[in-house]
Amino acid sequence: MPDTDRMLPCPVCKEIMVHQQEGTVRVDACKEHGIWLDQTELMRITEQARDDSLATAWEDLFRSEIRPEADHSRALTCPVSGRTMKIEKYQGVHMDWSPDHGVWLDKGELSAILNNLRMDESYMRGIALRLRDMHY
C-alpha cells in the first residue's frame, strides 16, 4: 500500500506535487502539468462522478467525445518507482500508466475521461451492471 503522506515528484517537471481533492479522493497534483492517481483512485473518481451524474443528465444530450492530443515522443517515469511508464488508451484518452502504482493524467485528461464515460451507457447503469455484462 502506498504511503499517502509521501510527496511525489511530477513525472513531467520533477517538482514535488501537492495534495488536491477530486471530489472525496485526495490525489497528487502538479499545478502546471496534471495529476497522479494511485491504483484505486481513478476507479473511485469515476464511480463518484457516475453517482453524481443525475444532476447533469440534460447536458448529456449535447455531449461529444473529447480526445486530447497525446505526446508519444516523451517517456515519463513513475513517480513511485522511477521506471518508465507505458502509454495506454482509456475512454479515448492516452494516459501514462505504471502497472504497479497508478496513472499519470495530463491537465484536462481526467475531465475528458469523465466526459467520455458519460457517453457510455454501461457506465451510466453502474459498475455492478458493467461487471455482470462482462460475464455474458
C-alpha positions in Angstrom: 0.0 0.0 0.0 1.4 3.4 -1.0 2.5 5.9 1.7 -0.3 8.6 1.3 1.7 11.3 3.0 4.8 10.8 0.8 5.2 13.8 -1.5 5.9 12.6 -5.1 7.7 14.3 -7.9 5.8 15.4 -11.0 6.7 13.0 -13.9 6.9 15.9 -16.3 8.9 18.6 -14.4 10.1 16.7 -11.4 8.8 19.3 -8.9 7.2 18.0 -5.8 3.4 17.7 -6.2 0.8 18.8 -3.7 -2.3 17.1 -2.5 -5.5 18.1 -4.2 -9.1 16.9 -3.7 -11.0 15.4 -6.7 -14.4 15.0 -5.1 -13.7 12.9 -2.0 -10.4 11.5 -3.4 -7.1 13.0 -2.4 -4.7 12.9 -5.3 -1.2 14.2 -6.0 -1.2 17.2 -8.4 1.2 19.4 -10.3 -0.4 22.8 -11.0 1.3 23.0 -14.3 1.1 19.5 -15.7 -1.6 17.2 -14.3 -2.4 14.6 -11.6 -1.1 11.3 -10.4 -3.7 8.7 -9.4 -2.8 5.7 -7.3 -4.2 2.3 -8.4 -7.7 2.7 -7.0 -8.1 6.4 -7.3 -9.2 6.5 -11.0 -12.0 3.9 -10.3 -13.1 5.8 -7.2 -13.3 9.1 -9.0 -15.2 7.7 -12.0 -17.7 5.9 -9.8 -18.2 9.0 -7.7 -18.8 11.0 -10.9 -21.3 8.4 -12.1 -23.2 8.6 -8.8 -23.2 12.5 -9.0 -24.3 12.4 -12.7 -28.1 12.6 -12.3 -27.9 16.4 -11.8 -26.4 17.0 -15.3 -28.4 14.5 -17.4 -29.7 17.3 -19.6 -26.1 18.2 -20.6 -25.6 14.6 -21.8 -27.9 15.2 -24.8 -25.3 17.7 -26.2 -22.2 15.9 -25.1 -19.5 14.9 -27.6 -16.3 12.8 -27.2 -13.2 14.6 -26.2 -9.8 13.2 -27.4 -6.9 15.2 -26.0 -3.7 15.1 -28.1 -1.1 12.6 -26.9 2.6 13.2 -26.9 4.0 9.8 -27.9 7.6 11.2 -28.1 8.0 11.6 -24.4 8.7 8.8 -21.9 7.6 9.6 -18.4 8.8 7.8 -15.3 6.6 6.5 -12.5 6.9 9.0 -9.5 6.9 6.0 -7.1 9.3 3.5 -8.8 11.2 5.7 -11.3 10.5 3.1 -14.1 9.3 4.2 -17.5 5.5 4.2 -17.8 3.5 2.7 -20.6 1.0 4.7 -22.7 -2.4 3.2 -22.6 -5.7 4.4 -24.1 -8.7 4.6 -21.9 -12.0 6.2 -23.0 -10.3 8.0 -25.9 -7.5 9.4 -23.7 -3.9 8.3 -23.9 -2.6 8.1 -20.3 0.8 7.2 -18.8 0.4 4.0 -16.8 2.6 2.3 -14.2 1.1 -1.2 -13.8 2.2 -1.4 -10.2 1.5 2.1 -9.0 -1.1 4.1 -10.9 -1.6 6.5 -13.8 -0.5 10.0 -14.8 -3.1 12.2 -16.4 -2.0 15.4 -18.1 -4.1 18.6 -17.5 -7.6 18.1 -18.9 -7.4 14.3 -19.3 -9.4 13.5 -16.2 -12.2 15.8 -17.4 -12.0 14.2 -20.9 -12.3 10.7 -19.4 -15.3 11.7 -17.2 -16.9 13.3 -20.2 -16.4 10.3 -22.4 -17.6 7.9 -19.8 -20.9 9.8 -19.6 -21.5 8.7 -23.2 -21.1 5.0 -22.3 -24.5 3.5 -21.4 -23.0 0.7 -19.4 -21.1 3.3 -17.3 -24.3 5.2 -16.6 -26.0 2.0 -15.5 -23.4 1.4 -12.8 -20.4 -0.7 -12.1 -22.4 -3.7 -11.0 -24.1 -4.0 -14.3 -20.8 -3.5 -16.2 -19.2 -6.3 -14.3 -22.3 -8.5 -14.9 -22.2 -7.7 -18.6 -18.6 -8.9 -18.8 -19.6 -12.4 -17.8 -22.3 -12.9 -20.5 
